[in-house]
Amino acid sequence: MGLLKKKKRSDQSRDNTHASTQIGFNPARDEYLYWLTQDGYIIAQDAACQYEYVQTTVCPHCNDAPLIVMAHLNRAGQGLSEMVAICPNCRERSNFIFDISNDVYQTWWAEQLGSLYVQQYDGPPREPYEST
């Protein structure tokens, strides 16, 4: 995880005014967005932030173009979500594993699904460990 370089992120990713225009945005994002868990998973608090994170990451192989998401894998039974991205320049792949076990994500997801919500991960939420 430490090898990936991040572009300077604007406050837009945490700006709640975009909630009504951005699909998958959780207006209840908090200060632990993008922190790492002890296992090295990136804390996600909605669907949109996962794409934002990947799309603002510079390729760790060629240090050039932002990455493009190729696949979004559901690992909710483990309290995780995985994204596979590719660099449009050098064509190398990178994987990102997001923690979705946290209360902010689960509460948001329950609000989206209403009575259809079923929590798939039965373990305790992972705790933020350090910021990225």
Disulfide bonds with the S-S distance in Angstrom:
none
